[in-house]
Amino acid sequence: MIYRIREYDIHPNRFSDFNYLFYNYLLPNQQYHGTKLIGRFINEEKTKIIAIWEYKNINHYYAIEQKIVQTELHHKAEQFKKSIPHFISVQNYHFGMISICSYEGDFMFTEERHKKIITLLEANKRMTTKELANMLNVSIDSIRRDFITLENRGLLQRTHGGAILKQQSLIYPPPPNDRYSNIDNETYSIAKSAIQFIKEKETIFISGTSVHYAMTDYLPNHIQYTVVTNSSVIAEKIKSMDNIHLILIGGTVKESGNMTDTIALNMIQLFHFDISFITCGGFNGDVLSTTSTDVALFNKNIIKNSTRNIALVPHSKMNRTLFSKIANVESIDIIITDSKAKQKDLSMITTDLELIIAK
């Protein structure tokens, strides 16, 4: 194998522009032609990025590059870069056999390092700053900064010389077979309350969680509307409803039947939704969160592309902060929860929005 190491200097306040360029043009084009992204590493200030790509050999690299420069995605990427002059500059790139660890240091992808820290704390209950610095091959100062960030997000508690887990932060969803077979009454009550907002000729987005599955039992059948979903399970269940124009987002299908990868992310940029029914793994009154970074990014873009966002939050998700942030509560127009939600959890909501308690 051979590796191409590319280093980018990002001009101040242009990190989001670079992400748009990377995820919409550079990454899908490389992956389509057979390149493997080993890692994308960023400094704390988000002004420098290192991307490491894997090829079979140097001939493999040249063959891919010759194909890429002829693609429409490449031309769009070049046009995008020209539209925002000087926001990015490539410092250097070279080839070689490398140790990925030697590039982690301060350039290790911060969110990935945070996830590793939480995983290690869950396994060991307590970790010292020095232990984590050695295991992750980063400086002690970097770990201390990580501790501050994670403590501010409510995920850990700093101690003398280390940290302990404040709460369980990586709570994974149930297996697909259990997700839809053990739906409780509270979830059904939220689903029934949600469907009242579906209006004729509107476009709605629903995903593939248990509450979305419950919604399919109550979807209106007397009006015409469009349903966009990234769940093959949901699509299969409602495809026979003649009054629904059904659109299935494509991508790599997970075991759950959901699609949230780069292909799916690119597809949702093609749509605008009148209403999106958003779910999360945790809601602490201020932030909606989940365990998966790709799900978080996918939902963040759904919210951005929607006129109204309705969050479906069962009581079991309240007062919980998970690893990956989806959005601030200010991005949500309505929250629907169930009758078992505790008043102290509801009082934590930090903005004025419509709150519905489903019966």
N, C-alpha and C positions, 0 to 999 in steps of 0.2 A: 504494500500500500504506500501511497504518497499523499502528503498533506499540503494544502495551500493555506497559508496564514495571511489574512488580510486585515490590516489595521486602518480604522477610520477615525478621523478627527471630526467631531460633530460640533458645529457652531452653537453658541448658547441659545437656549430656548427652541432648538430645532430637533430635539430627540423624538418627538411625536412624528415629525415629518420623515425622519429616517426610518422609524418603525413602519410607517405606511409604505415607504419605498421597499423596505426589506420584505415585509410579509405579503405585499400585494404583487410585487414584481420579481425581486431577486430570488427569494426562497422558492416559490412555486416553479420558476423557470429552471433553476438548478435541479430541484428534486425530480421534475418531469423528465429530465434528460439523464438521470441516473447518478447525480452527485449526492453524497451523504453529508449532512451538516453534523459535525462532531460537537460543536459548541459555539455559543455566542457569548462573549464575556464583556462586561461593562464596568467602568469605574463608578465610584460613589457619586460623582458629579454629573454622570451621564453625558460626558463630553468626549469619551474615547471608547471605541468598541473594537474588539478583536473577533473575527469570524474564522473558524477553522473548518475547512472542507476536505473530504476524503475522496481520493480517486484510486483506481486500480493501479495505474502507472502514469507516466508522463504522457504517453500516447493517448490514454483514455482522457486525460485533461484536455489535450489539444482538440480531440474529436468533439468533445462536448462544447468547448468554447466556439468552435466553428459553427455548430448547430445553433447555439444560443444567439449569436449576433444576427442571425437571419430571422429570428422570431418576432412576432408582434409585441410580446411582453418586453423584450429587450428595447425595442423602439419606444414603447410607452415609458419605460424606466428612464431612458435618456431624455425624453421630453419632460418628464416630471422633474428631473434634476436641473434642466435648463430653466424651468419655470420658477425655481427658487435658487438663484445663483449663489454660489459660494457657501451653501449651508453645510456642505460635506466635502471633505478632501481625503483622498486615499494616501496615507503616508508611505506605505510600502507593502509588498507582499513577496513571499518566497516559498520555496518548496523544501521539503525534507522529512525525515523521520523524527517525530517529536514526542516528548513526554507531555501529555495534556496537563499533568499536575504542575509542570513548570510555568504554565500560563495562568494558573488559577489565581494565586496571590490576590492583589487588589482588583484584578480584572475578572475574577470569577463572577458569573452571572448572579447578581445579588439575591434574587428571589429563589433561585435554585439552592444557594447556600443556606438561606433561611429555612427552606424546607428540610434540608439535611439536618440542621441544628434541632428542629422540632422532632424529627424522627429519632435522632440519637437521644434526646431527652425522654421521649416516650419509652425507649428501650432501657435506659439507664437511670431514670428518675432524676439524677443530678449529674451535671458535668462541670468540670472546671474550665476556666478560660484557656489555660495552657493545653488541656486535653483536646479541646475542640480545635485550637489553632494547629496542633500537630496533626490531627486526623484529617483536617480539611486543607492543610498546607497553605494557611494564610497567617497573617500577622496577628498578634494578640490584640493590637489596636482595632483591627478589622472585626474581630469577634466581639470586642466591647461595644463597638458601634452597632453591630447586629443585635446585641442584647438590648440596647436602648430602643432600637426600632421595634423589636418583637415585644418588649415590655409595654411600649406605648400602644401596641395593637392588642394588648391583653392576652398574649399567648404564653408568656413566661414571667417569672419573677427573678430579678437579679439577687444574688446572695454574695457574701464575701468570697471573692475569687472564682465565682461561677454563676450558675443559674439553675433553677428548678422549673418544672412545667407548672404553669398556673392552672391550666385546664386542658382537657383533651382537645386538641386542635385539628387533628386529622381524623375526622369521623367519616368513614366511607359509606356510601349508600349501600343498601342491601343488594344481594345478588338479584339478577333480572327475574328469576323465577319467583322470588319472594316479593319483589317490588310491586307486582300487580295482583298477586293472589291474597295479600294480607292488608288490604286497604281498610282503614278504620272508619268509623262513622264521622269523626271530626273532619277527616279529609274529604269525605263525600259532601259534608255540609258546606265546606269551602268551595268545592266544585260547583254545587248547585247555585251558590250565591254569585259565583263568577260569571256564569253564562248569561245573566241578566244584562250584561253590558254589551253583548254581541248584537249589532244592528245590521239591517239589510244593506247589502252592497259594500260593506266594509271588508277590510283585510285584517285578519288577526294572526298572531303567531302563538303557537303552543309547542312545547318541547315534549320530552318523554318521561317526565317524573310521574310518581304515583298520582298526584293530584291532577296532572294533565290527563292521565289515563281515565281517572274518575270523571273528568269533564266530558269525555266522549260519550258517556251514558246520557248526558243531558243536553247535548248540542242541539240548537233549534233546527227543526226540519221543515218549517213553514216559510222561511225566508231564504233569499239567495245571498251568499257571502263567500269569501275566499279564506281558506285556512292554509297557512304556510307552517310546515313543521320540519324539524331535523330528526324525527324519529320514524324509523321504518315500521315500528310496532303501531304507533298512532295512525300512520298512513294506511296500513293494512286494515285497521279496524273501521275507519270512516270512509274508505274509498268507494263504498257502494251507496253513499248518501248522495242522491241526485242533485240536491239543492246546494251542495258544497263544491266550489272549484278548489281542488286540492293541489298543492304544490309541495313536493318533497325536496328538501335541501340535500344535495349530494355530498359525498366525501367518504372517508374510510369509516366503515361501520364497526362500532364497538360491540362488545358482547351484549350490551343493553339494547342495541338497535339504534342508538343515538350517533350523530355525526357532528363533531366539533373541531375538526382539524383545519388546516389551512385552506383546503378546498372549500369546506363548508363556510369558513369565515369569508372567503372571497365571494361566494354566492350570495350571502345575505346583503352584501353591498349593493346588489341589484334591486333591492326591494325597499319600499317604505310601508310601514304597518300603521293602521289606525289604532289598534290596541295590541299590546304584547302582554301576555300573562307570564310574569317572571317568577321563578322559584329560586330558593337558595337553601344552603345547608345550615346557615346560621344568620341570625339577625340580632344585633346588640342595641338597637334603638337608633343607631347612627349609620351603620354600614351593613349591607348585605354581603355575605361571603360564602365561599364554597371550598372544597378541598383541592380542586383541580385548577391549575392555571389556565389550561386550554378552555375549560368550561367557563371560567370567569371572564376571559377575553371574549369568548363567543357571546355571552349574555350582555357584556358591556356594549358590544356593537349592536345587539338587538335593541337595547334601551335607547341608544343614540339614534336609531333609525325609526323610532316609534313616536307617534303623536301623544299617546297616553300609555303609561306603564302601570299595570296593576300587579302588585306583589302578592302572591299566595303563600302565606306564612303560617303553618300549623303551630300550635302552642309549643310543641316539642322542639321547634327551631329557635324559639325566643331565648334571649339572654345567652347567646352563644356566638363566639367569634372563631371562624375557621381560617385556614391558611391564606386563601386567595380572595382578595377583595373584588367584588363584582361592581358595586356602585355605592355612592352615598345615598341616604334616604331622600335627599332633595331631588333626586332623579325620578322618584316614584310619585305617582298621583294618588293612588289608592292602595291601602293595605287591607287584605281580607284575612282574618284569622278565625279561630274557632272559640267556642264558649269556655274551653278549659284554659284559655290564656289568662295568666295572672295579672292583676292590676299593676303590680310593681314593675312587671316587664313592659306593659303598655305605656306606663308613665315615663319610660326611658326614651320614647320616641322624641327626637330632637327637633322636629319640624312640624309645621301645621299642615296636615293633609287629611283626607277622608279616611276614617278607620271604620271598617265594617266587622262586626262580630257575627259570624255565621251561626245560626241555630240548627 
